[in-house]
């Protein structure tokens, strides 16, 4: 009987040890399930659900919701980064508005900085262009002076480029005629070598004054002004300039150099212009008149 009792007791002891191992295994499975639930809950970007999970975990472990911060660190813990202000937390409408305002302000500043850089570059390019045009003007003036043709050409710099005004007086063109006189040919011959130093396109524009003088050789002043511009183009081509660089245009009396009420308008508005066109972008060309006005020619 004693043996039976010992054998039965031994079997009971082994059975109890076996049940303890099963309890440990069940506890481990339960903890793993809890871990996966927590990881799943933390993976969502829904801040409201995260807050609910944080509060429930804090209550389950006997603490207050304020003890658990971010689901990982106690209050006061720091990872070396300053926390965002409350109004910039994700999911907070006020924070989203603040972020949008910051983004808009940064974008506006970037645009202003880009505009300042572009304006500075345009200003520098315009200053360089005026210097180059002034140098070309100086070379032409010296050539005219050497030929004894001082004051036969007027100069200006506008948004088109360098404008050379040849007053079509009786020494350049006869009345009602587009045939260059010897003095006019001398002026064109003096200009051509200097104009050949640069590749810029040129516009040759003919103008008449406002006097209603009838023409016999041309139907109107439109044809006369166009014919005089074409005559200058033909002479520049004969002096070696490429025809592809030039265009001829007649404006009649529609673009006066001085107001018709000015006593000098009769002579000064009757002219041919040779415009050496600037090759700069439009925003740079727009700056040329103001810079040229502040930079007097030598």
Secondary structure as UniProt FT lines:
FT   HELIX           2..43
FT   HELIX           47..60
FT   TURN            61..62
FT   HELIX           65..67
FT   STRAND          68..69
FT   TURN            70..72
FT   STRAND          73..74
FT   TURN            75..76
FT   HELIX           86..88
FT   TURN            90..91
FT   HELIX           93..146
FT   TURN            147..148
FT   TURN            150..151
FT   STRAND          153..158
FT   TURN            159..160
FT   STRAND          161..167
FT   TURN            170..172
FT   TURN            175..176
FT   HELIX           182..195
FT   TURN            196..197
FT   STRAND          202..207
FT   HELIX           221..238
FT   TURN            239..240
FT   HELIX           243..245
FT   STRAND          246..250
FT   TURN            252..253
FT   TURN            260..261
FT   TURN            263..264
FT   HELIX           265..268
FT   STRAND          271..277
FT   HELIX           282..294
//
